[in-house]
Amino acid sequence: MERLALTPMFWQNPIRPNHFRLVYSDKIVEASAKECVGLERWAVWTPESIEQRLRDYYEGKENFYVQRNKEAWALAEDTAKLEH
């Protein structure tokens, strides 16, 4: 059976913000900030948060959690620029 290749999410260490990992369904690997740009932050979602995210999506509204991810992407992009 062929396995579906899923896009990983990224994890950023809250204590060491320049330390990133890519989170796949079956493994976690070290990564650079540049590799994390554009990926969604790995997080635990409560049922209520999932429902709100879906409601906001279908109502065309900005979602708090998605906005927070965008801020994390911006931080990853800034960190990636510093790596050069």
N, C-alpha and C positions, 0 to 999 in steps of 0.2 A: 504494500500500500504506500502510495506517495504521500509524504508529509507536506502539509501546508507551511510555507515559510511566512512567519508572522514578523511584523515590524517590532523591534524591541522598544522598550521604554527605558528611560534613564533614571538613575538614582544619584543624588548628590549628597555627599556627607555633610550633615549640618554643622559638624565641628570643624571639619577641614573642607571648606567650600570649593577648593580646587581639585578635590578627589571625586571622580565620577565612575559609575559602572553602568553597563548596558544589561538590562534584565530581559532575558528571553523566557519562554515558557518552560524550558528545561535546563537553563544554566544562567549564571551571572558572570560577566567578564569585566575586567578593568577597561576603562575607556578614557579618552581625552575629552575635553569640553567640546572640541570641534566635532567629534563623533556624535555628540548629544544634541547638537543644534537641530531644531525642528521636530524632535521627538517629544512625546508626551512624558511628563514626569510620572514615575511609578508611584502609586499611592493605594491606600486601602480606602474603598468606597463603602459608605453605609448605604443601606437600601434607600433612605430618604434623600441622600445626595444624588444617587443615580436617578431617582424619580424626578428630582428638581432639574437635573441636567437634561433629561429627556424632554420635560415640559418646556424648559427654556429654549431648547433647540427647535422644537416644533412651533413654538410661539414667536420665533425669530428674536429672542432676547439674549443679551449677554449673560453668561453664567459665571457666578463668582469663582467657581473652581477652575473653569477654563481660563478666566482672566488671570488667576494666580499662576496657572501653568505658563501663560504667555510671559509673565514676569520672570518665571524661572528660565524660560527659553532665552530671554534677553540677557539674564545673568550668564547663562552658558555661552552665549555669543560673545559677550564682553570678555569672559575668561578665555575663550578660544582665541580672541584677538591678542590677548596678552601672551599666549603661548608662542607666538611667532617671534 
